[in-house]
Amino acid sequence: MSRNEIRVRRTISPGQIARHRNYSKLMARHSRYLKMKRSIIALVYVLILVLMIMLYMLVRKAEHERKLHPEKYKTTASFEPRDANYFPQIPIAIGITAE
């Protein structure tokens, strides 16, 4: 059987006929849905960009404040290694010893 014969033998149900009767309205609804989806994706990207810019500005302002008033942000606890070999050298490969 050829493909055309199979198509001809197919029966069309009343539901399929009704669905294709308002095909233009269906396609208009689909195009609106796609436009809305694209708009939402664009809005999400713009919001992410705005949040990243605001975060950058906030960090930059905090660094500027820290440079202007270093005594305000000074901590009492400081890290000082016990001796020069506090961080030992790690051998790169097996058989090589740290000097």
N, C-alpha and C positions, 0 to 999 in steps of 0.2 A: 504494500500500500504506500502511496505517496503521502507527503505531508498535507497536501490540499484535501485529500480524501478524509484524513483524520479530522481536519478542521470542520469539514462539512458534516461529518457524523456527530460532532459534539452538539449537545443540546444546550440551549441557553435558558437558564432558569429565570423566573420572574424577578428574583432579587438582583441578578446580574443586569437585566434590562433596566430596572429602576436605578441601579447605581450608575449606569452609563447615560441615563437620560439627563441628569444634571452634571455632566462631565465638566462643563465650563466653570460651574460654581465650585466643584471639587478642586479643580486646578487653581482657582483663585484662592481658595482657603489654604491650599498647599503652599502657594507662593508667599502668602502672608505669614505662614508658619516659618518658612525659611528666612524671610526678612527679619522676623522677630528673633529667631535663633542667632542670626548674624549680629543683630544689634546687641543682644545680651552678651555674646562672646566679646564684642568690641568694648562694651562697657566694663566687663570684668578685666580686660587687659588695661584699660585706662585707669581703673581703680588700683590695680597692682602697681602700675607705674607711679601714680600719685603717692601711694603708700611708701614706695621705695625712695622717692624724692624727699618726702617728709622725714623718713628715718635718717637719710643722709644728712639733712639739714639739722636734725636734732643731735646727731652724733657730733657734727661739726661745731655746733654751738656749745655742747658740753666740753669738747676739747679746748675751745677758745676760753671758756670760763675757767677751766683747770689751769691754763697757761697764765691767765690774769691773776688768779688767786691761788697760788700753789700751797700756801699755808693752810688754807681751808680744807684742802683735800689730802693733806699729808697723813700718812698712817704711822702708827707707833711701831707696829711689828714690821720688821724687814727681814728679808731672807739673806743670810750670809752663810756660805758653806763652811764646814768645820775646817777643812784643809784643801789643798790644791787637788788631791786625789779623790775628792768627794764624788765627782762624776768620772768613774773609770772609763778608759778607752775600751771599746768593744771590738774584738777581732772581726775583720771583714770576712775572712774565709777560714775554713778548718785548717789548722796547722800554722796559722799566722798568730803570733803572740803579740800582745800589746806592749809597746815600749814605754 
